[in-house]
Amino acid sequence: MADLIGEVDPVLAVYDEESDELIDETSNSGTADFSSIPVASDPQPTTASFDNFDKEDGDEVIYDVDEVEGNIPGPYRQWLSEHEEFLENKRAQSEKKREQCLENGRDTLIQLYQDIGAANENRAEHNREEETKKKEQRARELETGSDWERISTLIDLAETTGQGKKSKSRMRDLIFQLKN
């Protein structure tokens, strides 16, 4: 193929020749023969060698300095060893702090459950005392006085009117009528 200037592009010329050959082969036999077309071979997957790496907790990849010590220049080797030591100290401090936090959490939970248990016991004791006081008061009220006095002590006839409360005046009037 010639472009506008008249020069022939070599890539297009090869493509035209291959396509002409394919057309000739298909027209002669009725089936296409693709054996003449160069096919790129499938690239073989390469596996990276991680022999110089060790896996630690949490998928952290740590470079093992000892295995390739001869390949690393002096200052870089020194920095790697110092950095590895720094990371090890930091990891140890972190683990120590984690253990302290867990221990403090356990102690706090134990104290919380003890406080809740003590509060429940105090509340139960207080409720028992209140119940016995009410039973004693009710027994005293039932022993003394007439029926109407006992009724008047059991029923709260105080005038409490307010929002959402009903007037007790009709009930009080009814009790006074029955009393007399």
Contacts in CASP RR format, 6 or more apart in sequence:
PFRMAT RR
TARGET T0000
AUTHOR 0000-0000-0000
METHOD contacts of the structure
MODEL  1
MADLIGEVDPVLAVYDEESDELIDETSNSGTADFSSIPVASDPQPTTASF
DNFDKEDGDEVIYDVDEVEGNIPGPYRQWLSEHEEFLENKRAQSEKKREQ
CLENGRDTLIQLYQDIGAANENRAEHNREEETKKKEQRARELETGSDWER
ISTLIDLAETTGQGKKSKSRMRDLIFQLKN
1 8 0 8 1.000
1 9 0 8 1.000
1 12 0 8 1.000
1 13 0 8 1.000
1 16 0 8 1.000
2 8 0 8 1.000
3 9 0 8 1.000
18 36 0 8 1.000
18 37 0 8 1.000
21 36 0 8 1.000
22 32 0 8 1.000
22 37 0 8 1.000
25 32 0 8 1.000
25 33 0 8 1.000
25 36 0 8 1.000
26 32 0 8 1.000
51 67 0 8 1.000
52 63 0 8 1.000
52 64 0 8 1.000
52 67 0 8 1.000
52 68 0 8 1.000
53 61 0 8 1.000
53 62 0 8 1.000
53 63 0 8 1.000
53 64 0 8 1.000
54 61 0 8 1.000
54 62 0 8 1.000
54 64 0 8 1.000
55 61 0 8 1.000
56 62 0 8 1.000
62 84 0 8 1.000
62 87 0 8 1.000
63 80 0 8 1.000
63 84 0 8 1.000
65 72 0 8 1.000
65 77 0 8 1.000
65 80 0 8 1.000
65 81 0 8 1.000
65 84 0 8 1.000
69 77 0 8 1.000
72 80 0 8 1.000
141 150 0 8 1.000
141 153 0 8 1.000
141 154 0 8 1.000
142 150 0 8 1.000
148 175 0 8 1.000
148 178 0 8 1.000
148 179 0 8 1.000
151 175 0 8 1.000
152 175 0 8 1.000
155 171 0 8 1.000
155 175 0 8 1.000
156 168 0 8 1.000
157 168 0 8 1.000
157 171 0 8 1.000
157 172 0 8 1.000
157 175 0 8 1.000
158 168 0 8 1.000
159 167 0 8 1.000
159 168 0 8 1.000
159 169 0 8 1.000
160 168 0 8 1.000
161 167 0 8 1.000
END
